[in-house]
């Protein structure tokens, strides 16, 4: 990842590792690489626990580890009839 801002909005939960991407700016260097719902887990090997952890290495460049969301699994998890997944 090149130096500079990431151009994303992300949410954090106290005690949880990762930053959940909520929006990606059109000019973001991550556009096309991450999408809302993805979770950025690490920045240069360091667990992301806060915004500061995500912003580290801003001047040097970053190596990010991302857990990509799977929309199909999210939809399946919200089905009401688990016994017969064809009925919705």
N, C-alpha and C positions, 0 to 999 in steps of 0.2 A: 504494500500500500504506500503510495507516495506521501511525502510530508504534507502537512496542512490539515485543515478541518475535514471531517468525514462527510459533512452535509447530510446527517441523519438526525432524527429525533428518536430517543429511546427511553424506555421506562425501566426502573430498578425496583426490586423488593428487598427490604432489609433482610440480611441473612442468606439470600439466594445468590448463587453465582450466575452471572450473565446479565446482559442488557438486551431487553426485548425491543426490536426495531418497531417503531410506530409509524414512521414516515421516512421517505427518501427524497431529498431535493433533486430537481431536474439536473442541477449542475454537480451533483455528488460524484466523487470518484468511485463510489460503491454502487451507482446506478447500474442495474442489470446483474449485479453480483449478490445483492441482498434485497429482501422485500419485507414489507410489514409482516410481523409474526415471526421472523427469523430471530434467533438469539445469538448475539456475539458473546462467546464464552471466554475467550482469552485474547490478550494483547501482548505479543512478544513473550508468550509463555506464562504470563501472569493472569490469574483468575480475575475476572471483572466483577467487582463488588460495588462499584460506585462510578459516577461520571468521571472522576479523576483517573481511575484505572483505565478507562476507555480513551481518555485524552493524553495519557502518557505517550512519550515518543513522538509527539506531534511534529517536532522539528526534524526528526531523523527518519521518519518513515515507520511503518508498523507491519507486523505480521499478525493477522487476525485469524482466530478459529471461530467458525460460524456453524451453528446448528440450524439447518434449514427447516422451516415448517413444512408440513405435509397437509395441504388443504383437504385431501380426501380423508385422511385419518381424523382431522378435526370435525368434519361433517359426520363421519360415522360415529364418533364419540357422542354426538348430540342426538342421535336417533332415539326415539322413544320405544320402538319395538325392536329389541335386540334379538328376540327369538326368531323373527322372520325379517331379515334385513331388506327384503324386496318391498315390504309395505312401509310407507312413510306417511 
